[in-house]
Amino acid sequence: QALAQTHQVSTTQELRDAVSQANPGDRILLADGTYRLDDRLRIDRPGTLAEPIVIEAVNMHQARIEVNTIEGIVWSAAHWQMEGLHFKGVCGTPGDCEHALHIVADADGLVIRHNVFEDFNAQIKGNGVQQSDGTFLMPDDVLIEANEFFDNAARPTSAPVTKIDVVGGSNWTVRGNFIHDFAKAEGNQISYAAFLKGKSTGGVFERNLVACEALHSGQIRLGLSFGGGGTGDQFCPGGTCTPEHSDGVMRNNIIAK
């Protein structure tokens, strides 16, 4: 087994190279500066439970990831940690920026901590991938902790607007985040701070602060939910999404207008 390495990166290409070469126990350290993603960055090399792969800013929030595509990072590999980055959607048509992070398939055990996510329709999206035998491979045991999520204006889209949008999977924990100023300007104008749905199980929402209208106001803004707006049965194991969520816990959150 290769010894764990530290990868110092300062350009987008160096970031892509480091991600494509990372092994269990490696650390990817982002220098201060701007890293622009004009197409997806795919993370498909797993760490291990004992030796996760860590990607983090050298200085908190001073590594800025500008996303100029439908989704910034597509994560399908397990046991990574991401800390201290600042993601911002910069699509020329703002509604085209769907996700900063898209967590799918076998991306178990991720830790997303101390990041800022600004100006996306759904900053973090999680869902399963259907296999050839009809089963779904779901990301489980994901921790989203102590991040900030917000939009500078109502999102100019009729697509779903939910800052943490998770469909399926087990044991997601959303803890200690600050989620504010989320709104959908078009369509039904209904948005959520966060939800877990799609026949998911064992989710926890705790100690989050949700401020619906700190920077701007209007539309219909909902806080935290098990079930969200519901899920099409074709997206759930066994062909049914009933119940949308089971064995969830929601405690000690503040939801403010």
Salt bridges, closest charged atoms under 4 A:
ASP26 OD2 - HIS7 NE2 2.98
ASP38 OD1 - ARG36 NE 3.01
ASP39 OD1 - ARG16 NH2 2.79
GLU56 OE2 - ARG27 NH2 2.08
GLU66 OE1 - ARG36 NH1 3.54
GLU66 OE2 - ARG64 NE 3.37
GLU71 OE2 - ARG40 NE 2.51
GLU71 OE1 - HIS102 ND1 2.68
GLU83 OE2 - ARG113 NH1 3.22
GLU118 OE1 - HIS86 NE2 2.80
GLU118 OE2 - LYS88 NZ 3.23
ASP119 OD2 - LYS88 NZ 2.70
GLU145 OE1 - ARG113 NE 2.94
GLU145 OE2 - ARG175 NH1 3.31
GLU148 OE2 - HIS180 NE2 2.74
ASP151 OD2 - LYS163 NZ 2.58
ASP165 OD1 - LYS125 NZ 3.13
ASP181 OD2 - HIS180 ND1 2.62
GLU206 OE2 - ARG175 NE 2.69
GLU206 OE2 - ARG207 NH1 3.97
GLU206 OE1 - ARG251 NE 2.81
